[in-house]
Amino acid sequence: MKQSAQPARERILDTAFRLFYAHGPRGVGVDTVIAQSGVAKATLYKHFPRKDDLVLAYLDKVDQAWFGQLRTAARAAGADPRDQLVGMFDALGSACRREGYHGCAFINTAAESEAGSEVHARTVEHKRLVLAWVADLARRAGATDPDLLARQLTLLLDGGLSAGVLDADPATPAAAKTAGRALVDAACPGG
């Protein structure tokens, strides 16, 4: 079997990313990751001593991708924080249309991880960071209750991610964006 020029750690992580996202971390054994990444067992354990270490690295990679997509979509909407709060919903459209879309990796992983575990804590931390970012945008947009608006908008984002896998209706992202606009307009007077 010809080995990739990609470093072993990255091959392992890319393989885990693909498998964990498709089947959930609990549904994929370390032996499958080893076989599909083409590394020796010792190599995997050198880079990821525990399966949880690999799952945490996977979640970090998902966090960079998804949070990056949210910020990019928000910035693409312009400089006005009100528009950015609505524009972030454009990230749903690209996420939900992606081949092999299985919903939010954080929600999926949280559902199969034990409360209080490192893995579960990492899923909660991701959601907390997104909420804080949205609350900051809401404050800058002049929301009367930025924390409430952030909670409402992140619930709408999570619902859009879930609906993308449950009903796969291509109209869902636009519907979420329209609802987001209504929430922002109601919460940010004078816009």
C-alpha positions as CSV (number, residue, x, y, z in Angstrom):
1,M,0.0,0.0,0.0
2,K,1.5,3.3,-1.1
3,Q,1.8,5.8,1.7
4,S,0.7,9.4,1.3
5,A,3.3,12.2,1.5
6,Q,1.0,13.7,4.1
7,P,2.5,13.5,7.6
8,A,1.1,10.6,9.7
9,R,-0.6,12.8,12.3
10,E,-2.5,14.6,9.5
11,R,-3.5,11.3,7.8
12,I,-4.8,10.0,11.0
13,L,-6.7,13.1,11.8
14,D,-8.2,13.4,8.2
15,T,-9.3,9.8,8.4
16,A,-10.8,10.2,11.8
17,F,-12.5,13.4,10.7
18,R,-14.2,11.6,7.7
19,L,-15.1,8.5,9.7
20,F,-16.2,10.3,12.9
21,Y,-18.4,12.7,11.0
22,A,-20.0,10.0,9.0
23,H,-20.5,7.4,11.9
24,G,-19.9,9.3,15.1
25,P,-16.8,8.8,17.3
26,R,-18.5,6.0,19.2
27,G,-19.3,4.1,16.0
28,V,-15.7,4.0,14.8
29,G,-13.0,1.9,16.3
30,V,-9.3,2.9,16.5
31,D,-8.5,-0.2,14.4
32,T,-10.6,1.2,11.6
33,V,-8.8,4.6,11.8
34,I,-5.5,2.8,11.7
35,A,-6.4,0.6,8.7
36,Q,-7.9,3.5,6.7
37,S,-5.1,6.0,7.5
38,G,-2.4,3.4,6.6
39,V,-0.4,4.0,9.8
40,A,0.9,1.5,12.4
41,K,-0.9,1.2,15.7
42,A,2.2,2.6,17.5
43,T,2.1,5.6,15.3
44,L,-1.5,6.4,16.1
45,Y,-0.9,6.0,19.8
46,K,2.2,8.2,19.6
47,H,0.2,11.1,18.3
48,F,-3.1,10.3,20.1
49,P,-2.4,8.2,23.3
50,R,-6.2,7.8,23.9
51,K,-9.1,7.7,21.6
52,D,-10.5,10.7,23.4
53,D,-7.4,12.6,22.3
54,L,-8.2,11.8,18.7
55,V,-11.9,12.8,19.2
56,L,-10.8,16.1,20.8
57,A,-8.5,16.8,17.9
58,Y,-11.4,16.0,15.5
59,L,-13.6,18.4,17.4
60,D,-10.9,21.1,17.2
61,K,-10.7,20.6,13.4
62,V,-14.5,20.8,13.1
63,D,-14.5,23.9,15.3
64,Q,-12.0,25.7,13.0
65,A,-14.0,24.8,9.9
66,W,-17.5,25.6,11.2
67,F,-16.7,28.7,13.2
68,G,-14.6,29.9,10.2
69,Q,-17.6,29.4,7.9
70,L,-19.8,31.4,10.3
71,R,-17.3,34.3,10.6
72,T,-16.7,34.3,6.8
73,A,-20.5,34.4,6.1
74,A,-20.9,37.2,8.7
75,R,-18.1,39.3,7.2
76,A,-19.4,38.8,3.7
77,A,-22.6,40.5,4.7
78,G,-20.8,43.8,5.2
79,A,-19.5,45.9,8.1
80,D,-22.8,46.4,9.9
81,P,-23.2,44.0,12.9
82,R,-26.9,43.7,12.2
83,D,-26.2,42.5,8.7
84,Q,-23.5,40.2,10.0
85,L,-25.9,38.6,12.5
86,V,-28.2,37.8,9.5
87,G,-25.4,37.0,7.1
88,M,-24.0,34.3,9.3
89,F,-27.0,32.1,8.3
90,D,-25.5,31.9,4.8
91,A,-23.1,29.4,6.4
92,L,-26.0,27.0,6.8
93,G,-26.6,26.9,3.1
94,S,-23.1,25.7,2.2
95,A,-23.0,23.3,5.2
96,C,-26.4,21.6,4.5
97,R,-25.7,21.3,0.7
98,R,-22.4,19.5,1.3
99,E,-22.1,15.9,0.1
100,G,-22.3,13.6,3.0
101,Y,-23.8,16.2,5.4
102,H,-24.7,14.6,8.7
103,G,-25.7,17.6,10.8
104,C,-23.7,19.4,13.5
105,A,-20.7,17.4,14.6
106,F,-20.8,18.9,18.1
107,I,-24.5,18.1,18.7
108,N,-23.9,14.6,17.3
109,T,-20.8,14.0,19.5
110,A,-22.5,15.5,22.6
111,A,-25.4,13.1,22.1
112,E,-23.1,10.1,22.2
113,S,-20.6,11.2,24.9
114,E,-20.9,10.9,28.6
115,A,-21.8,14.1,30.4
116,G,-18.8,15.5,32.3
117,S,-16.3,13.8,30.0
118,E,-13.6,15.8,28.3
119,V,-15.3,15.2,24.9
120,H,-18.7,16.4,26.2
121,A,-17.1,19.4,27.8
122,R,-15.4,20.3,24.4
123,T,-18.8,20.2,22.6
124,V,-20.3,22.5,25.3
125,E,-17.3,24.8,25.0
126,H,-17.7,25.1,21.3
127,K,-21.4,26.1,21.7
128,R,-20.4,28.6,24.4
129,L,-17.8,30.2,22.2
130,V,-20.2,30.6,19.3
131,L,-22.8,32.0,21.7
132,A,-20.3,34.5,23.0
133,W,-19.3,35.6,19.5
134,V,-22.9,36.1,18.5
135,A,-23.7,38.0,21.7
136,D,-20.7,40.3,21.0
137,L,-22.2,41.0,17.5
138,A,-25.6,41.6,19.0
139,R,-24.1,44.1,21.5
140,R,-22.4,45.9,18.6
141,A,-25.7,45.8,16.7
142,G,-27.4,47.7,19.5
143,A,-29.7,44.8,20.7
144,T,-31.7,45.7,23.7
145,D,-30.9,42.3,25.2
146,P,-27.9,41.0,23.4
147,D,-27.6,37.8,25.4
148,L,-31.2,36.8,24.6
149,L,-30.8,37.6,20.9
150,A,-27.6,35.5,20.8
151,R,-29.5,32.6,22.4
152,Q,-32.3,32.9,20.0
153,L,-30.0,33.1,16.9
154,T,-27.8,30.2,18.0
155,L,-30.9,28.1,18.7
156,L,-32.0,28.9,15.1
157,L,-28.6,28.0,13.7
158,D,-28.6,24.7,15.6
159,G,-32.2,24.0,14.4
160,G,-31.1,24.8,10.8
161,L,-28.2,22.4,11.1
162,S,-30.5,19.7,12.4
163,A,-33.2,20.3,9.8
164,G,-30.6,20.1,7.1
165,V,-30.1,16.5,8.0
166,L,-33.6,15.6,9.1
167,D,-35.6,16.9,6.1
168,A,-32.8,18.0,3.7
169,D,-35.1,20.7,2.4
170,P,-32.9,23.2,0.5
171,A,-35.3,26.0,1.6
172,T,-34.3,25.5,5.3
173,P,-31.3,27.8,5.3
174,A,-33.3,30.7,3.7
175,A,-36.1,30.1,6.1
176,A,-33.6,30.3,9.0
177,K,-32.1,33.5,7.6
178,T,-35.5,35.1,7.2
179,A,-36.4,34.2,10.9
180,G,-32.9,35.5,11.9
181,R,-33.6,38.8,10.2
182,A,-37.0,39.1,12.0
183,L,-35.3,38.5,15.4
184,V,-32.5,41.0,14.7
185,D,-35.0,43.6,13.5
186,A,-37.1,43.1,16.6
187,A,-34.2,43.2,19.0
188,C,-32.2,46.0,17.5
189,P,-34.2,49.2,17.5
190,G,-33.5,52.0,15.1
191,G,-32.1,49.7,12.3
